[in-house]
Amino acid sequence: MRTSALMYHDVLRPDRGPSGFTGGGPSRYALGWDEFVSHLDLIATVPIAPTLVDRASDRDQACVLTFDDGGASAVDVGEELARRGWRGYFFVTAGLVGTPGFVDGKGVLELDRMGHVVGSHSVTHPDRMGALRYEEILREWRESCEALSDLVGAPIRAASVPGGFYRRRVAAAAARAGIATLFNSEPVRTARTVDGCLVVGRYGIRDDTTAREAAAAAAGEPATWRRQYVAWSIRKPVKVLGGERYDRARRALLASRFGRRVRS
């Protein structure tokens, strides 16, 4: 089965407070509420309705919506999806639950009760998770899954990689922590398995992604996915070789571009 998984982050409402991480980098992935709803409206015209990976009725392809970080807007987003009869994945940074700008324990439980999947996004949201030692990665997965499991009263079986820095040992540690499905940031539609854990790529939604582009990605339109994959493939070796210097330069560049939009 080929999966068209879309990776969203924060959705900001003018009548609400801050949501999620702040700064130039996070702003690159944030959408306004009206813009987000326009995405959903066009995605609704795609023949394949958004669903969960293990509930896909079509054996050939599936459309999946995911939301990273666990910002305070997650409950509003979950309600909008549920209103449409859709289910999504909400990946929560466990160590930030209940802190300013992030969903609290009650909100996590609400998402679960709506029928959405509450998953791990690590404990501390390391920028370069793939660069950590295996034991550190395992601890990030285990402790986050335990904390979220205590909130929803059920095992946590899905996760997404924070920071977009994926390596095979990230999936191997996830599998050992009991995670069955792991989403990363590689824009590919064909999933693979690592030690029994299904690794699913995602199409990254940014602040300049149009509703038409999001709908095309949801439909699995090859040219749309190919364009993002080419750009991602060019950046990947630079990110790996550049290490923290790459991260600092990227943050500075984004801060200069989005500085006026930084949330307070």
N, C-alpha and C positions, 0 to 999 in steps of 0.2 A: 504494500500500500504506500502510495506517495502522499505525504502530508504537507499541506499548505498552512504552516503555523505562522501567525503574525505576532510579533513581539512589540507590545505597547509598554509604556511606563506610566508616567503621571498624566492625569487629565484634570485640568484646573478649571474651577468654577469661580466666577467673579463674586458670587454670594457666599463663598466659603473661605476659610483661611488657607495658609500654605499647605502643600501636600508633597511629601517625599523629600528627596535631596535638593539642596539649593546650589546655585552657582551656574557658571557658563556651560559646563559639561552636561549636567542634568537638564538644563533648559533646552538643549539640543533635541531631547527626546520627549518633551512635554507638549501636549496638545490642549487647546482651549476646549471647553465643553461643547460648544456649538459645532466646532470643527470635528470633534470626535463623533458626535451624533450623525453628522453628514457622512462620515466613514461608514458607520453602521447601516445607515439608510441604503447606501450603494452596495455594501456587502450583502444586504438582504435580497438584492436582485440576482445574486449568484446562485446557480442551481443547487450548489452544495451548501447546506445550512451549517453554521458553526456548531461543533460538537466536541466531545471528549475523545481522545485517541482510542480508548477501549470501547467506545459506544458507536463508532462509525458504522453506518449501515452499508455504505459502499465499500466493497473490498478493494477497489482500485485507488481511491483517493479520499482524503478527508480535509476539512477546513477547521482550524483550531485558533482560538484567540487566547493569548497569554498576556499577563500584566505583571511586570517586575517591580520589586522594591517594597511593596506594602504601604504605599502612601495613604494618607487619610482619605483620599478620594475613592479608595477601593470599594467602599460600601455603595456609594452612589453609582459607580460603574457596574457593580454587581447587580444592583437593582434594575439598571437600564437593560442589561443583558437578559435578566430573568423576565422582564416585561415582554421581551421579544420571544421568549421561550428558548433562549440559548443558555448554554453552560460554558464557562471559561475556567482558565487556570489562574490563580492568584498566588504569586510567589512572594512570600513575606520574609523580610529580614528579621529574624527572631529576636535579636538583641535590641531592636529599635521599637518593638511593640509597646504602644502606650506612651512613647516619647513625642514631643511636639512635632507635628507634621506627619505622623505615622498612625496607622490604624491601631486601635487598642484591642484588648482581649475580647471585648464584647463584639467589636466589628469583625474580628476573625471568625468568631462563632456564627455571626450572622451570614457571612459568606458561605460557610459550610452548610448552614440550614437552607440557604437558597438553592443548594444543589451544585455549587461551584466546587472545584478542587482547590483546597488550600495546600500549597506546597512550600518547600524550603527554598530560601534564597540565601542560605548560610546564616551564621550568627552575626558576624561583624561586617559583611559585605567587603571582603578584600578586593582591591583593585586588580590584582594579578593572582587569582586563585591558583592558576596552573603553575605558578612559580613557587608555591609553598611546598614544604615537605609533605610527603604522603600522610604522615601522622597528623599534621596540622589540618590538612584537607578533611581527613576522616573526622577529626574533632568538630570542624565547622558543620559537617553534615549531621553527625550524631546529635550534637547538642541542640541544633536548631530543630531537628525532627522531634526530639524529646519534648522541647518547650512547646512546639505547636501541637503535638499530639495531646499534651495535657490540656490544651485549650479546647480542642474539638472532640476529644474523647475517642479518637481513632488513630491508627497508625498513619504516618505521613509517607506516602509512596511516590510522590512526584517532587521534582526540584528543577531549578534553573540556575545556571552558572552566573554569578555576579561578575561584573567588569568585562565580560566577553573574552577572558583569557582562558581558553580551554586546552587541556591536554588529556591524554588517555587516562592518566592516573586520577584525574578528577572524577571520571566516570567509574573507574575501578573502586575508588573510595566510596562513591555514592552507592554502588551496588552492595558493598560490604555493610553500609549503614541501613540497608533495607529499602533503598529507593529503586523503584521499578522503571520509572520513566524520567529521563533527564533531558531538558531542553538547553541548547547552547545558542550561540549567536552566529553560527555558520549558516549562510543563506542557501541551504540545500533542502530538497524535498524528500530525498531517500534516507530513511532512518537506518541505523546500524545498531548492533548489539555489542556491549562490552561487559563481559562477566555476567551476562544475564540481564543487564540494565539496557533498556532501549534508549538510544541517544537520538534526539530529534533536532534538526536544524530549524532556524526561524528567519523570517523576513523582518528586518528591523524597520519599525515605523519611527520616523523623525518628525521634527516640527514642520518640515517643508514637504512631507508626503501628502499628496493630494488624495481625496476620496476615491478618485478614479484609479489611481495607482494602487491603493489599498485593496480595492475590489478586484483588480487584476491579479494581485498577488494571492488573494483569497481563492480565486478561481484557478490558481496554478498556471497562469499564463507564462509560458516558458521564457519569452523575451524579457519580461519584467524581472523574473528571478535571475536570469542570466546577467542582466546589467548590474544588479547588486552584488552578485557573486564575483564578477570581474573586479569591481572596486574593492571588495573585501579581500580578494586574493592579493591585490597589489599592496594593501595596507598590512596584511598579516606578517610577512617577514620583517618589515620595518618595525612593527610593534615588538616582535620577539627580540630582534637584535638591539633595538633601541632601549629596551628595558624601561626603567623609571625615567630616564631622560626623555623618552618618547612621551610618556604620560605627562610629565611636567610641561613639555612644549605644547602638547595638545590642549591641556587645561588653560595655558596662557592664551593660546590662539582663540579658544572658545570664549574665554572670559572677555577678551577684547571685542569679540563680535556680539556676545549676548549680555555684556555687563549691565546694560540698562534694564534687562529683563530679569535679573537675578531676584528671586523671591526672598522676602525678609521675614 
